Amino acid sequence: MTGSWVASRLGVRLTDGAGPGGAGLSALVGLAVRRNPKRAHLLVSAVLGKHVPTDPRLVYGSGLLLGELVRACLRGEEPSHPGSLLLDGLHGVPGAASALRDLMRAPQAPVDAIVLGYAETATALGHSVADALGGAYYLHSTRRPVEGFVTYGGFEEEHSHATSHLLLPGDATAFDRDAPVVLVDDELSTGRTVLNTIEALHAVRPRSHYVLAALVDLRDAADRARMDALAARLGARIDAVALAGGHVELPDGILEAGKKLVAGIPSDVPEDFGPRFEVSRVGLEWPAGLPDGGRHGFLPEHRARLEKDLERMGDVLTAGLDGASRVLVLGFEELMYAPLRLAEALADALPYVDVRYSTTTRSPVLAVDDPGYAIRTRLDFPSHDDPSDGPGERYAYNVAPGAGQPGFDRIVFVVDDVGDTSALAHGLLERLRALAPVLVATVPAYGRCA
C-alpha cells in the first residue's frame, strides 16, 4: 500500500516478517497520521474495509482466511493456503478477490468456539472469523449501551481515540462457557489490549485456551514474552495467528513530531455548495428477528438465515442502481458486517460494476491528497445515533475522490434504525449527495423487542 509520505516526514518504516496469508505487512497496510495525542501513526489496512473502499470479496475472503488460520490452530492442523490469491487480490488481478473468497468458504467441519471482535474496526473481521469456524458463537464489543442488556464486562483500549468497550451478550450462557475464546482485532501492536481482555474474562470464567487473531502482528519479543507469562500465570494456553507479521520502526520523538506535522497542515474541509444529487430509500425487508450483527451475539443459525436471504436483498439493491458503473457500499461505525455481506452480494450480482465497501468511523485521521499517503480525502459530519458519550464529529475517508482518482457514481449507505435520524439527513447524507446519488438502506437494530 501507500506509506512513502509518512516515511519521508516522520521516519516510520515497515519491515515485513512472516506472511502465512501469502502477502507481507507492507502489502497489507499503508501509513497515515492520526489526529490523536496518544499515537502518531495509523496503519491503514488494505483488506479491512474501514478507511479504504475495497472489493468486498477481498475483505470477506481475507477475514475467512484469518478464520482458517484460527481453525487450523484450534484443531492442530495445517491451514489451507491460498497461494497467490491474497496478493493478487491486493494488486487488483481480475477474479482474484472472488476466487479467494470462494476458496475460503469451502465447507469445513464446524469448530465450536467463542469469537470476540473489537469495536469498532474489527466487528466484521470477527464475524468473518466466526463464519470460517462454522460452529462458533460471535460477540463484538460495543460503545453503545442498549436498554435491556446487562453488561457482562468492559475494558479499555489504550491507544484508541474512543476507549470504553462494553460486552452486551443477549444470552450470557452462550458466552459464559468453557470453550476456546478467539479474540479478533485488525492489528496486534503490543497485544496489551487483548491480554487485558483475557485476564478480565478469565477472572469471571476461567478457560483453558485463548487465541489472538489479527490481520497483522507487530509484537516484539518482549510483547510475546508477556503473553507467555500471562498464559503460565493463568494456567491456560494462549496462541496467536495473523495473516502477516512484521515490525514498525518508530523514531524517537514520534509523538511530538506527529503533533507538529498535524498542526502544520490545515484540517478544515471546504464546504461544497455545488449541486446536490438525489437521496432515495430502499426497503430490504431484513428478516424478522435476525440480528443486524454481533453486538448481542450471533449464532450459527443466524448465519444460515442471513445466507438464505442475501441474494434476495442484493437483488433489491441492484434494482436501485440502474446504469451504475462504480458503487460504494458505505457502512456505519460498528455496523460493518451487514453492509459487507450486502456489498458482497451486490458485487456478485453486478459483475461488470466496480463495487467497493468501507465504513464511517469515530477515529480522527489527517487527510493528505498525495498518492503516497493512505488517507487522501475526508468527509466530516456530526454523529447521528445519539451516542452515550455525547455528540461528536465522525468521518468517512477516501469516499470523495482524490486528485486524478475516479469517483463513485452511486453510494449505498447502510445504517441501523438507531442511526437513521434527522442528524443523519442534515449531516452525512448532505455530504454524500454532493458526490453522487445516494441510496439509503436501513436495517433494524437488534434489541430485546426484536
C-alpha distance (Angstrom), angle and dihedral (degrees) to the residues before:
residue distance angle dihedral
M1 . . .
T2 3.79 . .
G3 3.80 121.1 .
S4 3.79 107.9 130.2
W5 3.83 95.9 102.4
V6 3.82 93.3 56.0
A7 3.80 93.0 39.8
S8 3.79 92.8 54.8
R9 3.82 94.7 47.4
L10 3.80 104.5 35.0
G11 3.78 102.5 21.7
V12 3.83 94.0 -121.9
R13 3.80 112.0 157.6
L14 3.81 132.7 -171.4
T15 3.80 120.0 -145.6
D16 3.79 119.6 -167.4
G17 3.79 120.4 -128.2
A18 3.79 131.6 171.6
G19 3.81 115.0 -17.8
P20 3.81 110.7 -162.4
G21 3.80 89.9 166.2
G22 3.78 94.5 57.6
A23 3.83 97.6 -105.3
G24 3.80 130.9 82.0
L25 3.78 130.2 -124.6
S26 3.81 93.9 -99.8
A27 3.81 90.4 54.3
L28 3.81 93.3 49.2
V29 3.80 100.2 47.3
G30 3.77 141.3 35.5
L31 3.79 129.8 -164.1
A32 3.79 133.5 -106.9
V33 3.81 136.6 159.2
R34 3.79 121.3 -107.5
R35 3.78 124.7 -136.7
N36 3.80 87.1 -139.1
P37 3.83 126.3 109.7
K38 3.83 91.8 -146.8
R39 3.79 97.7 60.7
A40 3.79 130.7 17.1
H41 3.78 104.0 -160.3
L42 3.79 134.2 51.5
L43 3.77 125.9 -155.9
V44 3.80 105.2 -141.1
S45 3.79 110.8 -152.9
A46 3.79 120.2 -137.9
V47 3.82 92.1 -156.3
L48 3.82 105.5 36.7
G49 3.80 98.9 80.1
K50 3.81 94.8 -139.2
H51 3.82 109.1 104.3
V52 3.82 101.5 7.8
P53 3.83 123.2 55.4
T54 3.81 103.3 -121.3
D55 3.80 139.5 175.8
P56 3.83 101.1 -85.6
R57 3.81 91.2 -139.9
L58 3.81 89.3 59.5
V59 3.81 90.4 49.2
Y60 3.80 93.6 48.5
G61 3.80 93.9 40.2
S62 3.81 91.0 52.2
G63 3.80 90.7 50.5
L64 3.80 90.9 49.2
L65 3.81 89.4 48.9
L66 3.80 89.8 54.4
G67 3.78 87.2 49.0
E68 3.79 89.7 53.2
L69 3.82 89.5 56.2
V70 3.80 88.4 51.6
R71 3.82 92.2 47.5
A72 3.78 91.5 51.5
C73 3.82 91.1 47.8
L74 3.80 92.4 51.1
R75 3.80 93.3 46.7
G76 3.79 96.9 40.0
E77 3.80 92.3 -120.1
E78 3.78 137.8 127.6
P79 3.82 110.4 -96.3
S80 3.78 123.2 -120.6
H81 3.80 109.6 -101.0
P82 3.80 122.0 -138.1
G83 3.80 94.7 -151.2
S84 3.80 109.1 -148.9
L85 3.83 95.9 -24.2
L86 3.81 96.3 105.3
L87 3.79 93.4 48.1
D88 3.80 91.2 43.2
G89 3.79 89.7 51.3
L90 3.79 90.6 51.3
H91 3.80 88.9 51.8
G92 3.81 91.9 50.1
V93 3.80 97.0 -113.4
P94 3.83 105.1 171.6
G95 3.79 113.3 -103.1
A96 3.81 95.4 7.8
A97 3.83 96.5 107.1
S98 3.80 94.2 51.0
A99 3.82 91.0 42.9
L100 3.82 90.6 53.6
R101 3.80 91.0 48.4
D102 3.81 92.7 47.4
L103 3.81 93.2 47.6
M104 3.78 93.1 49.3
R105 3.79 95.7 48.0
A106 3.79 93.9 54.6
P107 3.84 107.6 128.5
Q108 3.81 117.1 -86.7
A109 3.79 132.6 175.5
P110 3.85 106.7 -80.3
V111 3.80 116.1 -105.4
D112 3.81 120.8 -152.5
A113 3.79 113.9 -132.8
I114 3.78 143.4 131.5
V115 3.80 110.1 -115.7
L116 3.80 119.4 -161.5
G117 3.81 119.9 -168.3
Y118 3.80 125.2 -165.6
A119 3.80 121.7 -122.9
E120 2.81 134.6 -94.7
T121 3.78 109.1 6.0
A122 3.81 101.1 29.0
T123 3.80 102.1 44.0
A124 3.81 94.6 105.0
L125 3.81 92.5 35.6
G126 3.80 89.9 56.8
H127 3.81 89.9 47.9
S128 3.80 89.7 52.9
V129 3.81 92.3 50.7
A130 3.81 89.6 50.5
D131 3.81 90.0 48.7
A132 3.80 90.1 54.2
L133 3.81 91.1 53.2
G134 3.79 91.5 52.9
G135 3.80 97.8 -158.6
A136 3.79 99.8 51.9
Y137 3.79 131.1 122.6
Y138 3.81 110.6 -135.7
L139 3.79 130.2 -153.3
H140 3.78 129.1 164.9
S141 3.76 128.2 -160.6
T142 3.78 117.5 -111.6
R143 3.77 140.8 -161.3
R144 3.80 91.3 -152.7
P145 3.83 115.7 91.3
V146 3.81 109.3 -146.0
E147 3.78 124.0 -156.4
G148 3.79 113.1 -115.7
F149 3.82 96.3 26.2
V150 3.79 121.7 104.0
T151 3.79 117.2 -140.0
Y152 3.81 111.0 -114.0
G153 3.77 92.8 -170.0
G154 3.76 144.1 -41.0
F155 3.76 139.9 -147.7
E156 3.78 143.9 -179.2
E157 3.79 129.4 -112.1
E158 3.77 106.4 -142.4
H159 3.80 103.5 -147.2
S160 3.80 99.4 28.0
H161 3.78 123.0 117.4
A162 3.84 89.9 -133.1
T163 3.76 110.7 31.6
S164 3.79 117.0 179.2
H165 3.82 114.8 98.3
L166 3.80 125.1 -173.7
L167 3.80 130.1 -163.7
L168 3.82 110.5 -146.0
P169 3.81 109.4 173.1
G170 3.79 114.3 -178.4
D171 3.80 90.3 -148.1
A172 3.79 110.4 31.1
T173 3.83 91.7 -169.4
A174 3.82 90.9 66.2
F175 3.79 89.4 54.9
D176 3.79 100.8 33.5
R177 3.82 100.9 67.7
D178 3.79 139.5 100.3
A179 3.77 101.4 -93.1
P180 3.82 127.8 121.4
V181 3.79 110.8 -78.8
V182 3.80 118.0 -141.7
L183 3.81 115.5 -162.9
V184 3.81 112.7 -159.2
D185 3.81 127.1 -163.0
D186 3.78 133.1 154.6
E187 3.80 92.7 -115.2
L188 3.78 140.7 9.5
S189 3.79 105.6 -143.6
T190 3.80 101.0 163.1
G191 3.81 97.6 -19.0
R192 3.80 92.1 -128.5
T193 3.80 94.7 125.6
V194 3.80 94.7 53.5
L195 3.81 93.0 42.5
N196 3.80 89.9 51.3
T197 3.80 88.3 50.3
I198 3.81 92.0 50.3
E199 3.78 91.2 50.5
A200 3.82 91.7 49.5
L201 3.82 93.2 46.9
H202 3.79 92.7 44.9
A203 3.80 91.4 53.8
V204 3.82 89.6 58.5
R205 3.82 98.7 36.9
P206 3.82 119.7 4.7
R207 3.80 115.3 -140.0
S208 3.77 131.8 -174.3
H209 3.80 101.6 -136.3
Y210 3.81 135.0 38.3
V211 3.81 128.1 176.0
L212 3.80 125.4 -162.9
A213 3.81 111.6 -151.3
A214 3.81 125.6 -174.0
L215 3.76 139.9 153.9
V216 3.81 89.9 -121.0
D217 3.82 131.8 18.9
L218 3.81 115.4 -153.5
R219 3.81 99.3 166.5
D220 3.78 120.3 134.0
A221 3.80 128.4 -144.0
A222 3.82 93.0 -85.0
D223 3.80 91.1 52.5
R224 3.81 91.4 50.5
A225 3.79 90.8 47.9
R226 3.81 88.8 52.9
M227 3.82 89.3 55.1
D228 3.79 91.9 49.3
A229 3.81 91.1 48.6
L230 3.81 91.2 52.3
A231 3.81 90.9 49.5
A232 3.80 90.5 52.2
R233 3.80 92.6 47.2
L234 3.82 93.0 49.4
G235 3.79 94.4 41.0
A236 3.81 89.6 -125.8
R237 3.77 137.7 119.0
I238 3.81 116.5 -111.5
D239 3.81 120.6 -172.1
A240 3.80 131.6 176.7
V241 3.80 130.7 -151.7
A242 3.81 131.4 179.2
L243 3.79 139.2 167.5
A244 3.80 89.4 -121.0
G245 3.76 140.0 4.2
G246 3.76 130.7 -154.5
H247 3.76 146.9 122.6
V248 3.79 135.7 -87.5
E249 3.79 111.7 -147.2
L250 3.80 109.9 -147.0
P251 3.82 118.4 -173.5
D252 3.80 121.8 -137.5
G253 3.79 113.6 -83.5
I254 3.81 93.9 25.8
L255 3.82 93.9 143.9
E256 3.80 94.8 54.0
A257 3.79 91.9 41.8
G258 3.79 89.8 51.4
K259 3.80 92.4 50.2
K260 3.81 91.2 51.1
L261 3.78 91.8 47.3
V262 3.81 92.4 51.3
A263 3.81 92.0 45.4
G264 3.79 90.9 53.7
I265 3.80 95.7 54.8
P266 3.83 119.9 71.5
S267 3.81 109.7 -113.4
D268 3.80 97.9 -167.4
V269 3.78 114.8 111.6
P270 3.82 110.1 -148.3
E271 3.79 114.8 -118.3
D272 3.80 114.2 -115.3
F273 3.79 110.7 -133.5
G274 3.80 94.2 176.9
P275 3.80 127.6 113.3
R276 3.79 120.0 -51.5
F277 3.78 126.6 -133.7
E278 3.79 125.2 -137.6
V279 3.81 123.8 -80.3
S280 3.80 113.1 -150.9
R281 3.78 134.1 172.2
V282 3.77 135.0 -135.0
G283 3.79 130.5 -162.3
L284 3.81 110.5 -132.6
E285 3.82 94.1 -174.2
W286 3.79 88.8 -135.8
P287 3.82 107.8 -151.1
A288 3.80 110.9 -91.0
G289 3.79 113.1 -105.6
L290 3.81 94.6 9.4
P291 3.83 110.7 131.0
D292 3.80 115.0 -120.0
G293 3.81 88.4 -135.4
G294 3.77 144.2 -36.7
R295 3.81 101.5 -60.7
H296 3.82 89.6 112.4
G297 3.79 98.7 18.9
F298 3.81 136.6 -67.7
L299 3.81 121.3 -140.7
P300 3.83 132.3 -160.7
E301 3.81 89.4 -104.6
H302 3.81 89.0 55.7
R303 3.80 89.3 54.9
A304 3.78 91.5 50.6
R305 3.79 91.3 51.3
L306 3.78 93.5 48.2
E307 3.80 91.5 50.1
K308 3.80 89.3 52.6
D309 3.83 92.4 55.6
L310 3.82 101.6 35.2
E311 3.79 97.2 89.6
R312 3.81 91.6 48.7
M313 3.81 92.5 50.5
G314 3.81 90.3 45.2
D315 3.80 88.8 55.2
V316 3.81 89.7 51.7
L317 3.80 89.9 55.8
T318 3.80 92.6 43.7
A319 3.81 90.7 57.7
G320 3.80 89.7 61.2
L321 3.81 95.5 50.3
D322 3.77 103.0 64.0
G323 3.80 111.8 161.3
A324 3.80 95.0 9.9
S325 3.80 118.9 144.5
R326 3.82 102.7 174.8
V327 3.81 119.1 30.4
L328 3.79 132.0 -178.5
V329 3.80 119.6 -157.8
L330 3.79 104.1 -159.0
G331 3.80 121.3 -163.4
F332 3.78 129.5 -160.1
E333 3.84 121.2 -110.3
E334 3.84 105.9 -81.3
L335 3.81 91.7 8.0
M336 3.81 95.2 88.5
Y337 3.81 107.6 124.8
A338 3.81 100.5 58.9
P339 3.84 92.5 48.2
L340 3.82 89.9 45.6
R341 3.79 93.8 53.5
L342 3.81 91.9 43.5
A343 3.81 89.8 50.7
E344 3.79 89.7 49.2
A345 3.82 90.7 51.8
L346 3.80 89.5 48.1
A347 3.81 92.4 50.5
D348 3.81 90.3 51.1
A349 3.81 91.8 48.2
L350 3.84 93.7 47.6
P351 3.82 106.0 42.1
Y352 3.81 93.3 168.3
V353 3.81 94.6 50.8
D354 3.82 122.3 85.3
V355 3.82 101.3 -125.7
R356 3.80 118.5 -172.3
Y357 3.79 133.8 -179.7
S358 3.81 134.7 -152.6
T359 3.81 138.3 139.2
T360 3.77 141.3 -134.0
T361 3.79 119.5 -104.1
R362 3.78 146.3 -164.3
S363 3.82 92.7 -134.7
P364 3.82 117.4 107.2
V365 3.81 112.5 -139.4
L366 3.79 130.9 173.0
A367 3.82 112.1 -110.0
V368 3.81 118.9 -147.5
D369 3.79 120.9 176.3
D370 3.79 96.4 -137.3
P371 3.83 127.1 121.9
G372 3.82 89.3 -129.6
Y373 3.80 93.5 57.9
A374 3.81 126.3 79.4
I375 3.85 99.4 -143.1
R376 3.78 107.3 51.9
T377 3.81 101.8 162.7
R378 3.78 137.3 21.3
L379 3.78 134.2 -161.1
D380 3.79 113.4 -162.5
F381 3.79 124.3 -165.2
P382 3.82 139.5 155.1
S383 3.81 122.1 -84.1
H384 3.77 111.7 -94.9
D385 3.83 107.3 -168.4
D386 3.83 101.2 70.8
P387 3.82 93.0 -109.4
S388 3.81 118.1 -148.2
D389 3.83 91.9 -124.0
G390 3.79 91.5 55.7
P391 3.79 133.0 -102.0
G392 3.78 119.1 -38.1
E393 3.77 145.0 157.3
R394 3.80 120.7 -76.5
Y395 3.81 131.3 -167.9
A396 3.79 145.0 -146.4
Y397 3.80 114.8 -164.1
N398 3.80 130.5 -154.0
V399 3.81 91.3 1.5
A400 3.80 93.1 115.7
P401 3.81 109.8 58.7
G402 3.77 120.9 -105.5
A403 3.80 121.5 -133.9
G404 3.79 109.4 -58.1
Q405 3.82 93.4 7.6
P406 3.81 125.3 120.1
G407 3.79 116.7 -112.8
F408 3.78 129.2 -138.2
D409 3.77 117.8 -98.0
R410 3.83 93.1 -159.6
I411 3.80 132.5 27.4
V412 3.80 122.6 -162.4
F413 3.80 111.3 -162.5
V414 3.81 115.1 -161.5
V415 3.81 113.8 -162.9
D416 3.79 136.5 160.6
D417 3.79 119.7 -116.6
V418 3.81 91.8 -106.2
G419 3.79 88.9 62.9
D420 3.81 96.2 40.5
T421 3.79 96.1 96.7
S422 3.78 141.6 132.4
A423 3.81 87.2 -96.2
L424 3.81 87.3 61.6
A425 3.79 92.2 49.0
H426 3.80 93.1 50.4
G427 3.80 96.2 37.6
L428 3.80 125.2 32.0
L429 3.80 96.2 14.3
E430 3.79 90.3 55.4
R431 3.80 89.7 52.7
L432 3.80 92.4 47.7
R433 3.79 96.5 46.2
A434 3.80 89.1 56.9
L435 3.83 85.7 66.6
A436 3.81 106.6 38.6
P437 3.81 143.9 -27.5
V438 3.81 109.3 -63.1
L439 3.79 127.9 -143.2
V440 3.83 113.9 -164.2
A441 3.81 119.5 -153.7
T442 3.81 115.3 -174.0
V443 3.79 123.1 -160.9
P444 3.81 123.3 -166.8
A445 3.79 114.7 -104.0
Y446 3.78 106.2 -122.6
G447 3.79 114.2 -116.0
R448 3.76 143.8 147.6
C449 3.80 91.1 -75.2
A450 3.82 92.4 53.3
